[in-house]
Amino acid sequence: MRKLLTIIFLTSFVYAQQIKFVELKAIEFVGNKAISSSELSSVILSKESPSKFSQFLNSFSSFGNPPVYFDSLLIPSDLQAIKTLYITRGFFKAKVSYEYQINEDGAYLRYLINESEPTKFRTFTINGLENKIPIEFLDVINSYIKVDTNLTYSDAILEDKKDYTLNYLRDHGFMLASYEQPTLIIDTLVNRIDVIINFNPGKRYLISDVRTIRTGVGKDYVEDQLLKDIVGIKPGMYYSHYDIQRGQVRLYRTELFNSAIINAIISDTVNNKVPLNISADIGLLHELSPEIIVNNEDNTFNLGLGLSFTKKNFLGEARKLTIGTSAAAQNISEFLKEMALNDSTVFGYTDSRISIEQPFLFGRPINTKIETYFTLQKRKDEYNSTLYGAKLSFDFELAQFTYLNSFSTYFNVERSEYKYKRNYLIDLLSRNFQRNPDKNYTKEEADSLATKRVDEELEGRLFSRSTNTLLGIIMGANKTNDIFFPTSGYSLSLLIEESNSIPYLISNLLGSSISRPLYFKLLGTASFFLPFYSSRANAFGIKFKAGQIFNYYGDKADISLNQRFYAGGSNSVRGWSTRQLVPLEPLLNLENPTQEDLEAVLTKGAATGGFFLFEGSIESRNRLFGKFGTALFLDYGNTWNSIKEFKPNQIAVAGGLGFRYYSDFAPIRFDIGIKLYDPADKRNFSSKKFFKELVQFHIGIGEAF
């Protein structure tokens, strides 16, 4: 008997070990229609074993993942997880079973699902608020919780309506509002559900007092009244959880505090009045901060260094003085090809600026900033520029239930000076000569003629100067579910900018004239993230962007280069390098240019930048493993001298593949863009050199949109 038990034990042990160390090659879901396989995979404990490549990486580094072995003991938990997920989506009658097979190469697990019919809402009722809150509050809540009887039940809908009601009560004085566990009554005959939630709003509280506690190294340099002014909550106001959160945001925006907490002192409530306490840890008021610059300004990857000095609470009232300087190289990928510090390979910008920022204006929470700056830019093979000016901006705090998330306005006075490069002008004139239908110049003839004109007639006069006064508004609405990796929702932004109307009015009042053009600019961007994937590990997005510059006084060609539209770059059409997509036709007629015409090219920057922009992108973002992912994209767009010149066959098209590393602060991306259709070069795709003429590499921080 003992021998028989030993044999059984050893046999069971060997069999268990064989199963334990068999890789789980695949998990399959059969019968699921309402919920995708990827979402079901995310809730179960069993996981497919990673690829051999991922296992290989993991064997000698922290990348990749180790093999996953089949464990039948996890199956009951998986069945319950799948069943629970279906119940949360309204499939109360769903049934789940399983089967598995073990082969020589591994284990294969299959879950069999019978979803049955979903249950739809019949009623959604809230009790306990009648005669306890103002009737107008009750109307707002009842309007929000009303449900469509054709809508399938889900826990997410229930939670949304419950949370809205609770937050609304707490934002309107009912500090201790609570609710009981929702009651669900399911009519299985007709697949309908009645939802009932009982609320207890409690008393409606007023703020009796606002107290402060200051700690930290800078506590003696910040007054209690300043804390109260920043928070903006006063005695006699109704308690509002939203106002408390907004007050904490205001405190952090000043950068005075290492930590800031606002809470109600419930133990000190008297009748229907409660005091608030502001606890703030105040840090150093002087900071010297070096920085590494990594951004995507001007649609290109910039890498550089910066240094800034900040004086906090400058002259009181949480004012902030900042003095900073920075320098960055653009298109670092091209610089790495040459690794030489000469004029043709090193290009970018240096910037110095002084700014004063304060959280209030006329006692209102309007973040106000005034700055003056001096910027030197060097564009490869184009021009060097000097920009200096001053900018006054206002960032308005919007009310709780407004559609817009952001609204700001600015006033900017800028002086720009450009020194054009000789080769840039030669190339500009050569392209115009080649377009002359009467002469039929070859490229070599056009280059020779352009070189002669530039060297003989424009030597020493490759400059242009202008002053612009800009008044702009920026507004936006972000309705996505995640800032860094949105998978659903949309975001909208609109820029409205007007130029030179103020100096024009002043000059008219003084009886003088103005030579600068008057125009206004519209630039709108819309991004949509569609439910192409049900898993939040993947995303499918579409972007549309369009802009127009409307000139209504003076010569449109006098509009400064840095105010025009450009396409191409890491955040634009990625088959082209930065600012490479400009209008195909020049703004001036230069078929037989005179010296005055050539000077006008420099002064007016003909064929540089566009006045109408149209572009867009379609992108699929997919996580591979860990923090690594890929992206497939299709970009299109271009710029034109006016919307009337827009032609569909002039839209540049690029496709490509990107790689992502999702770091803790932002995605880092490397994109490979390929020109699929080039309106300026309509040669056959196969006749172009792949790496030299078709491929463009981009490095970026954050997603392209």
SEGU-371079 format. One record per residue (C-alpha): residue in three letters; z, y, x. Coordinates in steps of 0.5 Angstrom, whole numbers, padded with zeros to 4 digits, always signed. Example, Ala and Ser with C-alpha at 12.3 -4.5 7.8 and 13.67 -1.06 7.14 Angstrom:
// SEGU-371079
Ala+0016-0009+0025Ser+0014-0002+0027
END
This chain:
// SEGU-371079
Met+0000+0000+0000Arg+0002+0005+0006Lys-0005+0003+0009Leu-0009+0005+0003Leu-0005+0011+0002Thr-0007+0013+0009Ile-0014+0011+0008Ile-0014+0016+0002Phe-0011+0021+0005Leu-0016+0021+0011Thr-0022+0021+0007Ser-0020+0027+0003Phe-0018+0031+0009Val-0025+0029+0012Tyr-0028+0031+0006Ala-0024+0037+0005Gln-0026+0039+0012Gln-0033+0038+0011Ile-0033+0043+0005Lys-0029+0048+0008Phe-0034+0049+0014Val-0040+0049+0010Glu-0043+0056+0009Leu-0045+0059+0003Lys-0052+0060+0003Ala-0053+0063-0004Ile-0050+0065-0010Glu-0055+0065-0016Phe-0053+0068-0023Val-0057+0065-0029Gly-0058+0068-0036Asn-0055+0075-0034Lys-0059+0081-0038Ala-0054+0086-0039Ile-0051+0086-0032Ser-0055+0085-0026Ser-0054+0080-0021Ser-0052+0085-0015Glu-0046+0088-0020Leu-0044+0081-0022Ser-0044+0079-0014Ser-0039+0085-0013Val-0033+0083-0017Ile-0033+0076-0015Leu-0029+0073-0009Ser-0034+0068-0007Lys-0039+0072-0002Glu-0046+0069+0001Ser-0046+0068+0008Pro-0049+0073+0012Ser-0056+0073+0016Lys-0056+0069+0023Phe-0057+0076+0026Ser-0051+0079+0023Gln-0047+0073+0025Phe-0050+0074+0032Leu-0048+0081+0033Asn-0041+0080+0030Ser-0040+0074+0036Phe-0040+0079+0041Ser-0039+0086+0038Ser-0035+0089+0032Phe-0042+0090+0028Gly-0045+0085+0023Asn-0041+0080+0020Pro-0038+0073+0021Pro-0040+0067+0017Val-0037+0065+0010Tyr-0036+0058+0008Phe-0036+0055+0001Asp-0029+0055-0002Ser-0029+0051-0009Leu-0022+0054-0010Leu-0025+0061-0011Ile-0029+0059-0017Pro-0024+0060-0023Ser-0022+0067-0020Asp-0030+0068-0020Leu-0031+0066-0027Gln-0025+0070-0030Ala-0028+0076-0026Ile-0035+0075-0029Lys-0032+0074-0036Thr-0027+0080-0035Leu-0033+0085-0033Tyr-0037+0082-0039Ile-0031+0084-0044Thr-0031+0091-0041Arg-0038+0092-0043Gly-0037+0090-0050Phe-0039+0082-0049Phe-0033+0079-0052Lys-0036+0073-0054Ala-0040+0072-0047Lys-0039+0065-0044Val-0039+0063-0037Ser-0040+0056-0033Tyr-0042+0054-0026Glu-0045+0049-0022Tyr-0046+0048-0014Gln-0050+0043-0010Ile-0048+0042-0002Asn-0054+0040+0002Glu-0055+0039+0010Asp-0056+0047+0011Gly-0050+0049+0006Ala-0048+0050+0000Tyr-0051+0053-0006Leu-0047+0056-0012Arg-0050+0058-0019Tyr-0046+0061-0025Leu-0049+0060-0032Ile-0048+0066-0037Asn-0049+0066-0044Glu-0048+0073-0046Ser-0048+0073-0054Glu-0049+0079-0058Pro-0045+0086-0055Thr-0040+0089-0060Lys-0042+0096-0062Phe-0037+0102-0064Arg-0035+0103-0071Thr-0030+0108-0071Phe-0026+0112-0065Thr-0019+0115-0068Ile-0014+0119-0065Asn-0007+0119-0068Gly-0001+0123-0067Leu-0004+0130-0066Glu-0005+0133-0073Asn+0000+0139-0074Lys+0003+0138-0067Ile-0003+0142-0064Pro-0007+0148-0066Ile-0013+0147-0070Glu-0018+0149-0066Phe-0016+0145-0060Leu-0016+0139-0065Asp-0023+0141-0067Val-0025+0141-0060Ile-0022+0134-0058Asn-0025+0131-0065Ser-0032+0133-0063Tyr-0032+0130-0056Ile-0029+0123-0058Lys-0034+0122-0064Val-0038+0116-0062Asp-0045+0114-0064Thr-0044+0107-0068Asn-0051+0105-0065Leu-0047+0105-0058Thr-0045+0099-0055Tyr-0037+0099-0053Ser-0035+0099-0046Asp-0028+0101-0043Ala-0031+0106-0039Ile-0033+0110-0045Leu-0026+0109-0048Glu-0023+0111-0041Asp-0027+0117-0041Lys-0025+0120-0048Lys-0018+0118-0047Asp-0018+0122-0041Tyr-0021+0128-0044Thr-0016+0128-0049Leu-0010+0128-0044Asn-0013+0133-0039Tyr-0015+0137-0045Leu-0007+0137-0048Arg-0005+0138-0041Asp-0009+0144-0039His-0007+0148-0045Gly+0001+0147-0045Phe+0002+0140-0047Met+0005+0138-0040Leu+0008+0132-0042Ala+0003+0129-0047Ser+0003+0122-0047Tyr-0001+0116-0050Glu+0000+0109-0052Gln-0004+0103-0050Pro-0011+0103-0054Thr-0011+0098-0060Leu-0018+0095-0061Ile-0020+0091-0067Ile-0026+0087-0067Asp-0030+0085-0073Thr-0033+0078-0070Leu-0037+0077-0076Val-0041+0084-0075Asn-0040+0085-0068Arg-0036+0092-0069Ile-0030+0095-0066Asp-0025+0100-0068Val-0021+0104-0063Ile-0015+0107-0064Ile-0010+0111-0059Asn-0004+0114-0061Phe-0002+0121-0057Asn+0005+0124-0057Pro+0003+0131-0055Gly+0010+0134-0054Lys+0012+0141-0053Arg+0008+0146-0051Tyr+0010+0149-0045Leu+0010+0156-0042Ile+0011+0158-0034Ser+0018+0161-0034Asp+0018+0163-0026Val+0014+0162-0020Arg+0018+0160-0014Thr+0016+0159-0007Ile+0018+0155-0001Arg+0015+0157+0006Thr+0015+0152+0012Gly+0011+0152+0019Val+0010+0156+0025Gly+0007+0162+0021Lys+0012+0162+0016Asp+0015+0169+0018Tyr+0008+0172+0018Val+0006+0170+0010Glu+0010+0174+0005Asp+0012+0170-0002Gln+0008+0175-0006Leu+0001+0173-0002Leu+0002+0166-0004Lys+0003+0168-0012Asp-0003+0172-0012Ile-0007+0167-0009Val-0005+0162-0014Gly-0006+0167-0019Ile-0001+0163-0024Lys+0004+0168-0027Pro+0010+0168-0032Gly+0009+0167-0039Met+0002+0164-0038Tyr+0002+0157-0041Tyr+0002+0151-0037Ser-0005+0148-0034His-0006+0142-0030Tyr-0013+0145-0028Asp-0010+0152-0026Ile-0005+0148-0022Gln-0011+0145-0018Arg-0015+0151-0018Gly-0009+0154-0015Gln-0009+0149-0009Val-0016+0150-0008Arg-0015+0157-0007Leu-0009+0156-0002Tyr-0013+0151+0002Arg-0020+0156+0002Thr-0016+0161+0006Glu-0015+0156+0012Leu-0008+0159+0012Phe-0004+0153+0011Asn-0003+0146+0014Ser-0001+0143+0007Ala+0000+0147+0000Ile+0003+0143-0006Ile+0004+0146-0013Asn+0008+0143-0018Ala+0012+0144-0024Ile+0020+0143-0024Ile+0021+0139-0030Ser+0029+0138-0029Asp+0029+0146-0029Thr+0026+0146-0036Val+0029+0150-0041Asn+0027+0150-0049Asn+0019+0150-0048Lys+0019+0154-0041Val+0018+0151-0034Pro+0018+0154-0027Leu+0013+0152-0022Asn+0014+0151-0015Ile+0009+0153-0009Ser+0011+0149-0003Ala+0006+0151+0003Asp+0006+0149+0011Ile+0003+0155+0014Gly+0000+0154+0021Leu-0002+0158+0027Leu-0005+0165+0025His-0010+0165+0031Glu-0015+0159+0033Leu-0020+0159+0039Ser-0024+0153+0037Pro-0030+0150+0041Glu-0035+0146+0037Ile-0041+0141+0037Ile-0047+0144+0033Val-0050+0138+0029Asn-0054+0141+0023Asn-0061+0141+0019Glu-0062+0148+0019Asp-0069+0150+0018Asn-0071+0143+0016Thr-0070+0140+0023Phe-0065+0137+0027Asn-0061+0142+0031Leu-0056+0140+0037Gly-0052+0145+0041Leu-0045+0148+0042Gly-0041+0154+0040Leu-0034+0157+0040Ser-0030+0162+0035Phe-0024+0166+0035Thr-0021+0166+0028Lys-0015+0171+0026Lys-0012+0169+0020Asn-0009+0174+0015Phe-0012+0179+0018Leu-0009+0186+0016Gly-0006+0182+0010Glu-0008+0179+0004Ala-0010+0172+0007Arg-0016+0176+0010Lys-0020+0172+0016Leu-0023+0175+0022Thr-0028+0171+0025Ile-0032+0172+0032Gly-0036+0166+0034Thr-0042+0165+0038Ser-0047+0159+0039Ala-0053+0156+0042Ala-0057+0150+0039Ala-0064+0146+0041Gln-0068+0144+0036Asn-0072+0138+0036Ile-0068+0134+0041Ser-0072+0128+0040Glu-0078+0132+0043Phe-0074+0135+0049Leu-0071+0128+0051Lys-0079+0126+0052Glu-0079+0131+0058Met-0072+0132+0060Ala-0074+0139+0063Leu-0071+0146+0062Asn-0078+0149+0062Asp-0080+0154+0057Ser-0085+0149+0053Thr-0080+0144+0052Val-0073+0148+0051Phe-0073+0152+0044Gly-0068+0153+0039Tyr-0063+0159+0038Thr-0057+0163+0040Asp-0053+0166+0035Ser-0047+0171+0035Arg-0043+0174+0029Ile-0037+0177+0027Ser-0035+0176+0020Ile-0029+0178+0015Glu-0027+0174+0009Gln-0022+0175+0004Pro-0021+0171-0003Phe-0020+0177-0007Leu-0024+0183-0010Phe-0021+0188-0014Gly-0015+0183-0016Arg-0020+0178-0018Pro-0021+0171-0015Ile-0028+0173-0012Asn-0029+0170-0005Thr-0032+0176-0001Lys-0035+0176+0006Ile-0038+0181+0010Glu-0041+0179+0017Thr-0046+0182+0022Tyr-0050+0178+0027Phe-0055+0178+0032Thr-0060+0172+0033Leu-0065+0170+0038Gln-0070+0165+0036Lys-0075+0161+0040Arg-0081+0157+0037Lys-0085+0152+0041Asp-0092+0155+0042Glu-0091+0160+0037Tyr-0086+0166+0038Asn-0080+0169+0040Ser-0076+0173+0035Thr-0070+0177+0035Leu-0066+0178+0029Tyr-0060+0183+0027Gly-0057+0185+0021Ala-0051+0185+0016Lys-0050+0181+0010Leu-0045+0182+0004Ser-0044+0176+0000Phe-0039+0174-0006Asp-0038+0167-0009Phe-0035+0167-0016Glu-0030+0162-0018Leu-0033+0160-0025Ala-0029+0158-0031Gln-0027+0151-0032Phe-0032+0148-0037Thr-0038+0152-0035Tyr-0045+0148-0034Leu-0046+0151-0027Asn-0041+0149-0021Ser-0043+0155-0016Phe-0045+0162-0017Ser-0046+0167-0011Thr-0050+0173-0009Tyr-0051+0177-0003Phe-0054+0183+0000Asn-0057+0183+0007Val-0060+0188+0011Glu-0064+0185+0017Arg-0068+0188+0023Ser-0073+0183+0026Glu-0077+0183+0032Tyr-0083+0178+0034Lys-0086+0177+0041Tyr-0092+0172+0039Lys-0094+0167+0045Arg-0101+0168+0048Asn-0103+0161+0046Tyr-0101+0161+0039Leu-0105+0167+0038Ile-0111+0164+0041Asp-0110+0158+0037Leu-0110+0162+0030Leu-0116+0166+0032Ser-0120+0160+0034Arg-0118+0156+0027Asn-0121+0163+0024Phe-0127+0163+0028Gln-0129+0155+0027Arg-0128+0157+0019Asn-0134+0162+0020Pro-0140+0159+0016Asp-0145+0163+0019Lys-0143+0162+0026Asn-0142+0154+0026Tyr-0137+0155+0032Thr-0135+0149+0036Lys-0128+0148+0038Glu-0129+0150+0045Glu-0134+0156+0043Ala-0128+0158+0038Asp-0123+0157+0044Ser-0127+0161+0049Leu-0128+0167+0044Ala-0121+0167+0042Thr-0118+0167+0049Lys-0123+0173+0051Arg-0121+0177+0045Val-0113+0176+0046Asp-0113+0177+0054Glu-0118+0183+0054Glu-0116+0187+0047Leu-0109+0185+0046Glu-0106+0185+0053Gly-0098+0187+0052Arg-0099+0188+0045Leu-0096+0182+0042Phe-0090+0185+0038Ser-0089+0186+0031Arg-0082+0189+0028Ser-0080+0190+0021Thr-0074+0192+0017Asn-0072+0188+0010Thr-0067+0189+0005Leu-0065+0183+0001Leu-0061+0182-0005Gly-0060+0175-0008Ile-0057+0170-0013Ile-0056+0163-0012Met-0053+0158-0017Gly-0053+0151-0018Ala-0050+0145-0022Asn-0048+0138-0019Lys-0047+0133-0024Thr-0048+0127-0019Asn-0043+0122-0018Asp-0042+0122-0011Ile-0043+0128-0006Phe-0045+0124+0000Phe-0048+0118-0003Pro-0050+0120-0010Thr-0053+0114-0015Ser-0053+0117-0021Gly-0054+0124-0024Tyr-0057+0130-0022Ser-0057+0137-0018Leu-0060+0143-0019Ser-0060+0150-0015Leu-0064+0156-0016Leu-0065+0162-0011Ile-0067+0169-0014Glu-0068+0174-0008Glu-0071+0181-0009Ser-0073+0185-0003Asn-0073+0192-0001Ser-0072+0195-0008Ile-0066+0199-0006Pro-0069+0203+0000Tyr-0075+0204-0004Leu-0071+0208-0009Ile-0067+0212-0004Ser-0074+0214-0001Asn-0077+0216-0008Leu-0070+0220-0009Leu-0071+0223-0002Gly-0079+0225-0003Ser-0081+0220+0003Ser-0085+0214+0003Ile-0084+0206+0005Ser-0088+0202+0008Arg-0085+0195+0007Pro-0087+0191+0001Leu-0083+0190-0005Tyr-0083+0183-0007Phe-0078+0177-0010Lys-0077+0170-0009Leu-0076+0164-0013Leu-0074+0157-0010Gly-0072+0152-0015Thr-0070+0145-0013Ala-0068+0139-0017Ser-0066+0132-0015Phe-0065+0126-0020Phe-0062+0119-0018Leu-0064+0114-0023Pro-0061+0108-0025Phe-0066+0103-0022Tyr-0060+0099-0018Ser-0054+0098-0022Ser-0050+0097-0016Arg-0047+0103-0012Ala-0049+0101-0006Asn-0056+0103-0007Ala-0059+0109-0010Phe-0066+0111-0012Gly-0067+0119-0012Ile-0073+0123-0014Lys-0073+0131-0011Phe-0078+0136-0014Lys-0078+0143-0010Ala-0082+0149-0012Gly-0082+0156-0010Gln-0086+0163-0011Ile-0086+0170-0007Phe-0088+0175-0012Asn-0091+0181-0009Tyr-0091+0187-0013Tyr-0091+0193-0008Gly-0095+0194-0001Asp-0098+0189+0003Lys-0096+0182+0002Ala-0098+0180+0009Asp-0093+0185+0011Ile-0087+0180+0009Ser-0083+0178+0015Leu-0085+0171+0018Asn-0077+0168+0017Gln-0078+0170+0009Arg-0084+0166+0008Phe-0084+0158+0006Tyr-0085+0153+0010Ala-0086+0145+0009Gly-0085+0139+0014Gly-0079+0137+0018Ser-0073+0132+0017Asn-0071+0135+0010Ser-0078+0136+0008Val-0085+0132+0009Arg-0083+0128+0014Gly-0089+0126+0017Trp-0090+0133+0020Ser-0085+0136+0025Thr-0082+0143+0023Arg-0085+0148+0020Gln-0092+0145+0021Leu-0095+0145+0014Val-0097+0152+0013Pro-0103+0155+0009Leu-0110+0152+0011Glu-0113+0159+0010Pro-0111+0166+0013Leu-0109+0172+0009Leu-0114+0176+0013Asn-0121+0176+0013Leu-0122+0175+0021Glu-0130+0172+0021Asn-0132+0179+0025Pro-0125+0182+0027Thr-0124+0188+0030Gln-0119+0191+0035Glu-0115+0193+0029Asp-0116+0187+0025Leu-0113+0183+0031Glu-0107+0188+0032Ala-0106+0186+0024Val-0106+0179+0026Leu-0100+0180+0030Thr-0097+0185+0026Lys-0097+0182+0019Gly-0097+0175+0022Ala-0103+0172+0018Ala-0104+0165+0016Thr-0096+0164+0018Gly-0092+0161+0013Gly-0094+0161+0006Phe-0092+0165-0001Phe-0092+0159-0006Leu-0089+0152-0004Phe-0089+0145-0007Glu-0086+0139-0005Gly-0082+0133-0007Ser-0079+0126-0005Ile-0078+0119-0008Glu-0073+0115-0004Ser-0070+0108-0004Arg-0063+0108+0000Asn-0060+0101+0001Arg-0054+0099+0004Leu-0055+0093+0009Phe-0048+0091+0012Gly-0042+0095+0013Lys-0044+0102+0015Phe-0051+0101+0016Gly-0057+0102+0011Thr-0064+0103+0011Ala-0069+0108+0007Leu-0076+0108+0004Phe-0079+0114+0003Leu-0085+0118+0000Asp-0086+0125+0001Tyr-0091+0130-0001Gly-0092+0138-0001Asn-0095+0144+0003Thr-0095+0151+0002Trp-0101+0156+0000Asn-0102+0164+0000Ser-0101+0164-0007Ile-0100+0159-0013Lys-0108+0161-0015Glu-0110+0157-0009Phe-0106+0151-0010Lys-0110+0145-0010Pro-0108+0138-0011Asn-0113+0135-0005Gln-0109+0140-0001Ile-0102+0136-0002Ala-0100+0133+0005Val-0097+0126+0004Ala-0092+0122+0008Gly-0089+0115+0008Gly-0084+0112+0012Leu-0078+0108+0014Gly-0071+0111+0015Phe-0064+0108+0018Arg-0057+0110+0016Tyr-0050+0110+0019Tyr-0045+0112+0014Ser-0040+0115+0018Asp-0033+0117+0015Phe-0036+0125+0015Ala-0043+0124+0013Pro-0049+0120+0014Ile-0053+0120+0020Arg-0060+0118+0020Phe-0066+0117+0024Asp-0073+0117+0020Ile-0080+0115+0022Gly-0085+0119+0018Ile-0092+0117+0018Lys-0098+0121+0015Leu-0101+0118+0010Tyr-0106+0124+0008Asp-0107+0130+0012Pro-0111+0135+0008Ala-0112+0139+0015Asp-0115+0132+0018Lys-0119+0128+0013Arg-0121+0123+0018Asn-0121+0116+0017Phe-0114+0113+0017Ser-0116+0108+0022Ser-0119+0113+0027Lys-0113+0117+0029Lys-0108+0115+0034Phe-0102+0112+0031Phe-0096+0115+0035Lys-0100+0121+0038Glu-0103+0123+0031Leu-0099+0120+0025Val-0092+0118+0027Gln-0086+0123+0027Phe-0079+0122+0029His-0073+0126+0026Ile-0066+0125+0027Gly-0061+0128+0021Ile-0054+0129+0019Gly-0053+0128+0011Glu-0059+0125+0007Ala-0065+0129+0006Phe-0063+0131-0001
END
